[in-house]
Amino acid sequence: MKPKRIIIIGAVASGTKTAAKARREDPDAEITLITEEAEISYASCGTPYFISDIIKDGNSLIIRDPDYFRKMLNVDVLTEHRAESIDPETKRVEITNLKTNQSLILGYDQLVLAVGASPNTPDFEGVGYGNILTLHNIPSAMHIKSLIRQKRVKNALIVGGGFIALEMAESLIAQGINTRLIIRRDQILSNFDKDIALLVQNYIKAKGVQVLEEDEVGEFKADADGNVANVITKKQTVPAEFVLLATSIRPNIQLAKKAGIEIGPTGAIHVNEKLETNIPDIYAAGDCVETTHLITGKSVWIPLATTSNKHGRVAGINITGGNDTFPGILGTFVVKVFDWTIAKTGLSEKEAVKNGFETETIIVPANDKAHYYPGSKRIIIKLIAEKRSGLLLGAEIVGDGVVDKRIDVLASALAGKATVEQLSKYDLSYAPPYSSPMDPVITAANVLLNKLDGKTSSLSSIETKVKLDKMDDFILLDVRSKPEHDSGHIEGCLHIPLNELRSRIDELDKSKEIVTYCGVGLRASHAHRILKNEGFEDTKFLEGSMAVWPYKIEK
Amino acid sequence: MKPKRIIIIGAVASGTKTAAKARREDPDAEITLITEEAEISYASCGTPYFISDIIKDGNSLIIRDPDYFRKMLNVDVLTEHRAESIDPETKRVEITNLKTNQSLILGYDQLVLAVGASPNTPDFEGVGYGNILTLHNIPSAMHIKSLIRQKRVKNALIVGGGFIALEMAESLIAQGINTRLIIRRDQILSNFDKDIALLVQNYIKAKGVQVLEEDEVGEFKADADGNVANVITKKQTVPAEFVLLATSIRPNIQLAKKAGIEIGPTGAIHVNEKLETNIPDIYAAGDCVETTHLITGKSVWIPLATTSNKHGRVAGINITGGNDTFPGILGTFVVKVFDWTIAKTGLSEKEAVKNGFETETIIVPANDKAHYYPGSKRIIIKLIAEKRSGLLLGAEIVGDGVVDKRIDVLASALAGKATVEQLSKYDLSYAPPYSSPMDPVITAANVLLNKLDGKTSSLSSIETKVKLDKMDDFILLDVRSKPEHDSGHIEGCLHIPLNELRSRIDELDKSKEIVTYCGVGLRASHAHRILKNEGFEDTKFLEGSMAVWPYKIEK
């Protein structure tokens, strides 16, 4: 039998993974990797750490070089070669050698498009000036690092509020650069709920990042050398000798489109579970394809390295005659920003509502380890569930404690279609250096269960702030001790410590709505249940209470 | 309506949790907590860290004091009171006040037995001498700590090889004490598979713990003051001015037995999912009860703080008229020993086999973070699956990297009855400080999937050692580079680097069994597949290879 000819276009994550897996499955196939870039198999996710010098050596971001693929895996690697077009009829790819400008044509039996995504460059006036950059590969990271090393950047502006924006904000602040971040809306991390995003926003501000909220770049102004010097925004003018454009990215679909490959509703390449496109023997994998969201069942385009690597395995198996499927994603995400970890899996509350779910949610602050164990830190968990069924829909977790473990437990729970009730009984590990006997995830599930069971009602910080701003006629009841109350409280609250609540209950008007609050929500919830049992009909507790209150505190 | 009278006997984890939950559910109930001890609601799991001075203040181990229960929760707390007997007919408990020796009788509507477990004291000769102790509560921890502080302990002997034994070994070594650990068998951690336990055993030996294997205490010898001075074992005599008995514990069932409460096949109190005993209105919770193993469906007694706390919630809800259930456990377990974390969930391979499962297993070493991110460390994962269905049955993970996150993901996967295939597609979080794009759990699942799919075959270190010891006629093939081979290899191996394997394949005898090995198993598995494809019929790779080889290395 003639060996299979496999061509893989793109050689970062999914492309190289596909090649390596295909080789293990089929020792005889002729495998060719084609990429416009000079490097292959590099870790884009590591670039912010290279820029901040946490990773000293840029080469360590290169996982495998072309030589490894040639010698160890017998894979032909064409770097600095651009695939110009694909002819599905004759099963041939037209390629340009970018070093020599020569054309070559290669035939394939199976083709994999692993062409990734690219940053969008918004068409701001002056966007072509020097030192207005994007971060998307090793050369762009080198460029930014050398720019910073020249020490001529005093002020930087980051356009966007997503995870690359946040990682780079940390990186720039760490290097003593006056760093601004400009966002169109009033919150960073637009795929997070506002109550959680505001906590992160307050945190990065405390770390020195200036956040220009509800603002937009109007025009860039350059110095005499043609390098960016100032930015005129909708609201102000700020100095910036370096601008990072981190607004959004788009899938690279030009080549696919030209070949007649179906583009899905999200604007990325559409594939089935086997990663086949609509054209026989053409597969697509990684950042250029859309996939199914496991909670909504809808097509989504959420490019992540984790998906790309899994895709590589699936594509590698299928193009060599095997049978593997990729069921879809939860969009699980984690990012380190200064000492905080910010993570999400499944749907946010607003995404759940948008997708037609009736939701019940909770925010619970908890210690990441036994509270008495040195180094125990706080994390803040938001759980989102379907009201009717109690099915878990998603979670967001932030804080300076161990967040990633909990988001992975929740991602696993979502994969198993767990209800909040089932989650509350999970047998998670415990010893004092790792958790509490009731892991924070389980505590959060229990608190949400009380709501789902109709035993408690609560409000989020944002809902409470809206009531305060509207001057609603309600009692905001601080049930902490006097010293706690005096050290800082929400303006306009009434103060009755929890242990005096029963004896002073007559001070409260039963006809009024009462919202209780405390330090983290535990005493507030207890007070709320006491009031409910005493016949107060309209009472709620403030979720997470002072621990998650993102607004002004009165002293 | 008259308020419910609730009596809870036992006031550590499940007892206090039951009381607190019952109070939130029923504001009017008369709740009484009874305990023989002076403290309530303390964290036994923290005592080794108190002894090693990681936790300075013993009071921080007390989570809530009786005052909190009285004032904040309106729960009556009788410390230093012993429940002598229960009369289910008249629904009364006879109690002795241990301070005054007076008797009192209390009636109940609902009773909860949360009486815990106690260490077994083996009947060795001389076991009554001074400084032969167990560790089971705050006073016993105080006793041990003060003994060590007097600096008269130069040598310590720990009897047993379970997690308290290991935690205490670390604690004693940290305080400069010559520490021996004596075990009857040839492995510590008897609920772990030997291939994993041996890695931990080698590690603690490297940390200075002397492990007396396949040995037993015969007799203790005392000094002139009646304190232990020497221990005569089956094999040797060792000095010991302090002996910790950490062999085993047993559920406290005397009170239950006397009252006619059913004891289950494990020797612990039998309860249903609602935590009801066979006697109406008597519940039992925590360390004194047996529960269902979620993988085998059988009754097990695995006392853990996590279960006790969950039991407290379930019992608290049910005794106040609600309806909650506890489905069972996986026995998920984690312990820190020096810089290693040792964890398990579900069944070990030997437990799975014992329970009638035909298993397929794998051992995979992996980095806990992106390999280029500073501080990335190694963990070693063993997965156990059912061969026929591919259902995950259990996992063991050890190493100095982040182990607890992965065991919790696997515990969640087990809760969702995931197959290895499903696990391999889990959407876990990734950023360089937290994981690799393919989390170690997913990599391990993929490697096991290759075995389940019949694409690869492998041997464990122990299986390979048995073959070597039996002088089996097989080729042990080292496929690493020459420098790697020369720096240390398994005796009797043949050496052909992976990149020379194809060209030198004629050097290998096709009729022989070939076991390949490398650094961590990746190249070995690749070599194995090359050989298989070249028509070698009996080839396997050594799982985890040198990274998990617990035996002598030849240089």
Interface residues (C-beta under 8 A of the other chain):
Chain A: A13 R24 E25 P27 A43 C45 G46 Y49 I54 I55 S60 L61 K71 M72 F163 L294 L304 A305 T306 T307 S308 N309 K310 R313 F326 P327 I329 L330 G331 T332 F333 V334 V335 K336 T341 A343 T345 A370 Y372 Y373 P374 V402 D404 K405 I407 D408 V409 A411 S412 A413 A415 G416 K417 A418 Q422 S424 K425 Y426 D427 L428 S429 Y430 A431 P432 P433 Y434 S435 P437 M438 D439 I442 N446 K455 L498 N499 H526 R529 I530 N533
Chain B: A13 R24 E25 P27 A43 C45 G46 Y49 I54 I55 S60 L61 K71 M72 F163 L294 L304 A305 T306 T307 S308 N309 K310 R313 F326 P327 I329 L330 G331 T332 F333 V334 V335 K336 T341 A343 T345 A370 Y372 Y373 P374 V402 D404 K405 I407 D408 V409 A411 S412 A413 A415 G416 K417 A418 Q422 S424 K425 Y426 D427 L428 S429 Y430 A431 P432 P433 Y434 S435 P437 M438 D439 I442 N446 K455 L498 N499 H526 R529 I530 N533 E534
